[in-house]
Amino acid sequence: MAIDHTAEKPLLEVTSLSKKFPVYGSFGRLFGAKKYVHAVNDVSLSLYEGETYGLVGESGSGKSTTGRAILGLTPATSGEIRYRDQDLAKLKPEELRKLRRELQIVFQDPYSSLNPRKRVGRILEEALVIHGIGDREQRQQEVFRILQVVGLQPEHYFRYPHEFSGGQRQRLGLARALILHPRIVVCDEPVSALDVSIQSQILNMLRDLQRELKLTMLFITHDISVVRFISDRIGIMYLGRIVEEAPTDALFANPRHPYTKALFSAVPSLSKQGLKERIVLKGEIPSPLSPPSGCVFHTRCPLATERCRSEAPTLSESHSGHKTACHYT
C-alpha cells in the first residue's frame, strides 16, 4: 500500500543533481579534459522519513554514482542535496563529517570495504572512535550489541573478514552502517552478489530493522523482483536520468514509460497465464561520453518521433505520485 507524503516535508531532497567525470587525452591533465562522462544528469528525488526509495537501472545507468554523490563520497558537479535545511553539496569537509553519523552506506562488495588486517571488533569500533563515542569498554559492548542485531554472534568480534561467508560479510557491512544510529542508509546493490536464499534473509532483516530503527533507505539495485519486495517508491534510471517514478504498487500495475515496460517484460513470470510478451529494444545503450540530444531513450524507443530527438521531456506528474519523462505517455 502506497504511503501518502503530500503533506510531509522530505527528510532529504535532491534537486537537479549532475555528475560529470573528466576524460583526459594522451598528455593527461596537461591540456585539460577533452571529454566528459555524463554519469548523472539533472536527477531530482525526495526521501521521506521511514520509507524505502528503490533506484533501479541497468549497469552504467548512474544509480550508484547518484547514491555516492548524495553522501558526498563522489563530489557532485552541480545540483542541490538538502538535508536538515543544509545543502550537503556546499558543506566543507569538516562540516559534512559532523553529519556522517546520520548518513551511512552499505556497499555492494562487503569484503573489499572491510580491512583484511583488522579483526571485526576493531573495524566496527573505528566509527565510534572517530566520532568520540564512549570509552573502550562501552564501544566494545556496543559492537557486541550491533552484531546480535544483524544476526551474528558476540564471538565474531574476534574474527577476521576472510573467516566469514558472503552473507555474513554483508551483515558486517550493515552492522558498520547501523552502529552510529543513522537516519538515512544508502544500500548500494547490497544483495546482488549473494545466493538467492541468502538474499531473502538479508532483505527480510533490512525490512525488520527499518521498522525497528525507523530507518530511511535509498535502495540501489538492478533486480526488479528485489526492489518490488522492499521499496515503497521506485525511480527508474536510464543513462543518468530518472525516466519514471511512482509508488511501487502503481508502477507495477501500470508502467507508463517505454523503457520501464521493456524492463518489466524481461522479468521471468511463473503465472498460470503463461509467459508475458517480451519487448526487445533495438540497438545498444548510447555512450555516456556523448549522450543523445533530446530524450536520452529516443535511439531505442519504439514511440520516438522528431520531437523526441530534439526536445528532452521533463519528469512530470501524470497521476497521483506517478511521474514520467515521456512526451507520449
C-alpha positions as CSV (number, residue, x, y, z in Angstrom):
1,M,0.0,0.0,0.0
2,A,1.4,3.4,-1.0
3,I,2.2,5.9,1.7
4,D,0.8,9.4,1.2
5,H,3.5,12.0,1.6
6,T,1.7,15.0,0.1
7,A,1.6,16.9,3.4
8,E,5.0,15.8,4.6
9,K,8.4,17.5,4.2
10,P,11.1,15.3,2.7
11,L,13.9,14.2,5.0
12,L,16.3,14.5,2.1
13,E,15.6,16.4,-1.2
14,V,17.8,16.1,-4.3
15,T,17.3,18.8,-7.0
16,S,19.0,18.8,-10.4
17,L,21.9,16.6,-9.4
18,S,24.5,16.1,-12.0
19,K,27.9,14.4,-12.1
20,K,30.5,14.5,-14.9
21,F,33.8,12.7,-14.9
22,P,36.6,14.2,-17.0
23,V,38.3,12.1,-19.7
24,Y,41.8,13.3,-20.4
25,G,43.9,12.8,-23.6
26,S,47.3,11.2,-24.1
27,F,49.0,14.1,-22.3
28,G,47.0,13.5,-19.1
29,R,45.8,16.6,-17.3
30,L,48.3,18.9,-19.0
31,F,45.8,20.3,-21.6
32,G,42.6,19.7,-19.5
33,A,39.8,17.3,-20.2
34,K,38.9,16.6,-23.8
35,K,35.5,15.0,-23.0
36,Y,33.3,14.2,-20.0
37,V,31.4,11.1,-19.0
38,H,27.9,12.3,-18.1
39,A,27.2,9.8,-15.3
40,V,24.2,11.6,-13.7
41,N,22.1,14.2,-15.5
42,D,19.6,16.5,-13.7
43,V,18.3,14.0,-11.2
44,S,15.7,15.1,-8.7
45,L,14.3,12.9,-6.0
46,S,13.0,13.0,-2.4
47,L,13.3,10.7,0.6
48,Y,10.7,10.8,3.2
49,E,11.0,9.7,6.9
50,G,10.8,5.9,7.3
51,E,10.4,5.0,3.6
52,T,12.5,2.9,1.2
53,Y,13.1,4.5,-2.2
54,G,14.2,2.0,-4.8
55,L,16.6,3.2,-7.6
56,V,16.6,0.8,-10.5
57,G,18.6,0.7,-13.7
58,E,21.0,-1.2,-15.9
59,S,24.7,-1.3,-15.2
60,G,26.1,2.1,-16.2
61,S,22.8,4.0,-15.7
62,G,24.3,6.2,-12.9
63,K,22.4,4.8,-9.9
64,S,25.5,4.1,-7.8
65,T,27.0,7.4,-8.7
66,T,23.8,9.1,-7.6
67,G,24.0,7.4,-4.2
68,R,27.6,8.3,-3.7
69,A,27.1,11.9,-4.8
70,I,24.2,12.2,-2.3
71,L,26.5,11.2,0.6
72,G,29.4,13.3,-0.7
73,L,31.7,10.3,-1.4
74,T,31.7,11.5,-5.0
75,P,31.5,15.3,-5.2
76,A,28.6,16.5,-7.3
77,T,29.3,18.6,-10.4
78,S,26.1,20.6,-9.8
79,G,22.7,20.5,-8.0
80,E,21.3,20.6,-4.5
81,I,21.2,17.9,-1.8
82,R,19.2,19.3,1.1
83,Y,19.2,17.6,4.4
84,R,18.2,19.2,7.7
85,D,17.9,22.6,5.8
86,Q,21.6,22.3,4.7
87,D,22.9,21.8,1.1
88,L,25.3,18.9,1.6
89,A,26.9,19.6,-1.8
90,K,28.2,23.0,-0.4
91,L,29.4,21.9,3.0
92,K,33.1,21.9,3.9
93,P,34.6,18.5,4.7
94,E,34.7,19.2,8.4
95,E,31.0,20.3,8.4
96,L,30.0,17.2,6.4
97,R,31.9,15.0,8.8
98,K,29.5,16.0,11.6
99,L,26.6,14.7,9.6
100,R,28.3,11.3,8.8
101,R,26.7,9.7,11.8
102,E,23.2,10.3,10.2
103,L,24.1,9.3,6.6
104,Q,25.6,5.9,6.0
105,I,26.2,3.5,3.2
106,V,26.2,-0.3,2.7
107,F,28.5,-1.3,-0.3
108,Q,27.9,-3.9,-2.9
109,D,31.1,-5.8,-2.2
110,P,31.5,-6.1,1.6
111,Y,34.8,-7.8,1.5
112,S,36.6,-5.0,-0.4
113,S,35.2,-2.5,2.1
114,L,36.5,-4.4,5.2
115,N,40.1,-4.1,6.2
116,P,41.5,-7.6,6.0
117,R,44.2,-6.9,8.6
118,K,41.8,-5.9,11.3
119,R,39.5,-8.0,13.5
120,V,35.8,-7.4,13.1
121,G,35.6,-5.8,16.5
122,R,38.2,-3.1,15.7
123,I,36.6,-2.4,12.3
124,L,33.2,-1.8,13.8
125,E,34.7,0.3,16.7
126,E,36.5,2.5,14.3
127,A,33.5,4.7,13.5
128,L,32.8,5.1,17.3
129,V,36.4,6.2,17.9
130,I,36.3,8.7,15.0
131,H,33.1,10.3,16.4
132,G,34.3,10.2,20.0
133,I,31.5,7.9,21.2
134,G,32.1,6.1,24.6
135,D,35.2,4.7,26.2
136,R,36.8,1.4,25.2
137,E,34.5,-0.8,27.2
138,Q,31.4,1.0,26.1
139,R,32.5,0.7,22.4
140,Q,33.1,-3.0,22.8
141,Q,29.6,-3.5,24.4
142,E,28.0,-1.5,21.5
143,V,29.8,-3.8,19.0
144,F,28.5,-6.9,20.7
145,R,25.0,-5.4,20.6
146,I,25.1,-4.5,16.9
147,L,26.5,-7.9,16.0
148,Q,23.4,-9.5,17.6
149,V,21.1,-7.0,15.9
150,V,22.3,-8.1,12.4
151,G,22.2,-11.8,13.3
152,L,25.8,-12.5,14.2
153,Q,27.3,-13.8,17.5
154,P,29.5,-12.0,20.0
155,E,32.4,-14.3,19.3
156,H,32.5,-12.9,15.8
157,Y,34.1,-9.8,17.3
158,F,37.5,-11.6,17.4
159,R,37.5,-12.9,13.8
160,Y,38.9,-11.5,10.6
161,P,36.8,-10.7,7.5
162,H,38.2,-13.6,5.5
163,E,36.7,-16.0,8.1
164,F,33.1,-15.1,7.1
165,S,30.8,-16.2,4.3
166,G,29.5,-13.7,1.8
167,G,26.2,-13.3,3.6
168,Q,27.9,-12.8,6.9
169,R,30.2,-10.1,5.4
170,Q,27.2,-8.3,4.2
171,R,25.7,-8.4,7.7
172,L,29.0,-6.9,8.9
173,G,28.7,-4.1,6.3
174,L,25.2,-3.4,7.6
175,A,26.4,-3.5,11.2
176,R,29.1,-0.9,10.4
177,A,26.5,1.4,8.9
178,L,24.0,1.0,11.7
179,I,26.4,1.3,14.7
180,L,26.2,5.1,14.5
181,H,22.3,5.0,14.6
182,P,21.9,6.8,11.2
183,R,18.7,8.3,9.9
184,I,19.4,7.5,6.2
185,V,21.1,4.5,4.8
186,V,22.1,4.1,1.2
187,C,22.2,0.4,0.2
188,D,24.2,0.1,-3.0
189,E,23.4,-3.3,-4.5
190,P,23.7,-5.0,-1.1
191,V,22.4,-8.4,-2.2
192,S,23.4,-8.7,-5.8
193,A,26.5,-10.9,-5.1
194,L,24.6,-13.3,-2.7
195,D,22.8,-16.6,-3.3
196,V,19.0,-16.3,-3.6
197,S,18.4,-17.9,-0.2
198,I,20.8,-15.5,1.5
199,Q,19.3,-12.6,-0.4
200,S,15.9,-13.3,1.2
201,Q,17.5,-13.4,4.6
202,I,19.2,-10.1,4.2
203,L,16.1,-8.4,2.7
204,N,13.9,-9.6,5.4
205,M,16.4,-8.4,8.0
206,L,16.5,-5.0,6.3
207,R,12.7,-4.6,6.4
208,D,12.6,-5.6,10.1
209,L,15.5,-3.2,11.0
210,Q,13.8,-0.4,9.1
211,R,10.7,-0.8,11.2
212,E,12.5,-1.2,14.5
213,L,15.1,1.6,14.0
214,K,12.8,3.9,11.9
215,L,15.4,4.0,9.1
216,T,15.0,5.8,5.7
217,M,16.7,3.9,2.9
218,L,17.8,4.6,-0.7
219,F,18.0,1.1,-2.1
220,I,20.0,0.8,-5.3
221,T,19.6,-2.3,-7.5
222,H,19.2,-3.7,-11.0
223,D,16.9,-6.5,-9.7
224,I,13.3,-5.8,-10.4
225,S,11.9,-8.5,-8.0
226,V,14.2,-7.3,-5.2
227,V,13.1,-3.7,-5.5
228,R,9.5,-4.7,-5.7
229,F,9.8,-6.5,-2.4
230,I,11.5,-3.9,-0.3
231,S,10.5,-0.4,-1.8
232,D,7.7,2.0,-1.1
233,R,8.5,4.1,-4.2
234,I,10.7,3.4,-7.2
235,G,12.7,5.5,-9.6
236,I,13.7,4.1,-13.0
237,M,17.1,5.3,-14.3
238,Y,18.3,5.3,-17.9
239,L,21.6,6.8,-19.0
240,G,21.9,9.1,-16.0
241,R,18.3,10.3,-15.8
242,I,15.2,9.2,-13.9
243,V,12.6,8.4,-16.6
244,E,9.8,7.2,-14.3
245,E,8.9,7.4,-10.6
246,A,5.9,6.1,-8.8
247,P,4.7,4.2,-5.7
248,T,5.7,0.5,-6.1
249,D,2.2,-0.9,-6.5
250,A,1.2,1.8,-9.0
251,L,4.4,1.3,-11.0
252,F,3.9,-2.4,-11.3
253,A,0.2,-2.1,-12.0
254,N,0.7,0.4,-14.8
255,P,4.2,1.1,-16.0
256,R,4.0,4.1,-18.4
257,H,7.5,4.8,-19.8
258,P,8.5,2.6,-22.8
259,Y,11.8,1.7,-21.0
260,T,10.1,0.7,-17.8
261,K,7.7,-1.6,-19.8
262,A,10.7,-3.2,-21.5
263,L,12.4,-3.8,-18.2
264,F,9.4,-5.4,-16.7
265,S,8.8,-7.6,-19.7
266,A,12.2,-9.1,-19.2
267,V,11.4,-10.4,-15.8
268,P,10.5,-14.2,-15.9
269,S,6.9,-15.0,-15.0
270,L,5.6,-18.2,-13.4
271,S,2.0,-17.1,-13.6
272,K,-0.7,-19.5,-14.9
273,Q,-1.5,-17.1,-17.7
274,G,1.8,-18.1,-19.4
275,L,4.7,-16.1,-20.5
276,K,4.5,-12.3,-21.0
277,E,5.2,-10.8,-24.3
278,R,8.9,-9.8,-24.3
279,I,9.7,-6.2,-25.5
280,V,13.0,-6.3,-27.3
281,L,14.7,-3.0,-27.5
282,K,16.7,-2.2,-30.7
283,G,20.3,-1.1,-30.6
284,E,22.7,-0.5,-27.7
285,I,22.8,1.9,-24.8
286,P,24.4,5.1,-26.1
287,S,27.8,6.1,-24.6
288,P,27.6,8.5,-21.6
289,L,30.6,10.2,-23.3
290,S,28.2,11.6,-25.9
291,P,24.6,11.1,-24.8
292,P,21.9,11.7,-27.4
293,S,20.2,15.0,-27.8
294,G,16.5,15.4,-26.7
295,C,15.2,12.3,-24.9
296,V,18.1,10.0,-23.9
297,F,15.9,7.0,-24.7
298,H,14.8,8.0,-28.3
299,T,17.5,6.0,-30.0
300,R,15.9,2.7,-28.8
301,C,12.3,3.8,-28.2
302,P,9.5,2.4,-30.4
303,L,7.4,5.6,-29.9
304,A,10.2,8.1,-30.8
305,T,9.4,11.0,-33.1
306,E,11.3,14.0,-34.3
307,R,10.2,15.9,-31.2
308,C,11.9,13.2,-29.0
309,R,15.1,13.7,-30.9
310,S,15.2,17.5,-30.4
311,E,13.3,18.1,-27.1
312,A,14.1,16.5,-23.7
313,P,11.0,15.6,-21.8
314,T,10.7,16.7,-18.2
315,L,9.8,14.3,-15.3
316,S,6.2,15.4,-14.8
317,E,3.3,14.0,-12.7
318,S,0.6,12.4,-14.8
319,H,-1.2,10.6,-12.0
320,S,-1.1,10.9,-8.2
321,G,2.5,10.4,-7.3
322,H,3.3,8.9,-10.8
323,K,5.9,10.8,-12.8
324,T,7.0,10.1,-16.3
325,A,9.6,11.7,-18.5
326,C,8.0,11.0,-21.9
327,H,6.2,13.2,-24.4
328,Y,3.6,10.5,-25.3
329,T,2.6,8.7,-22.0
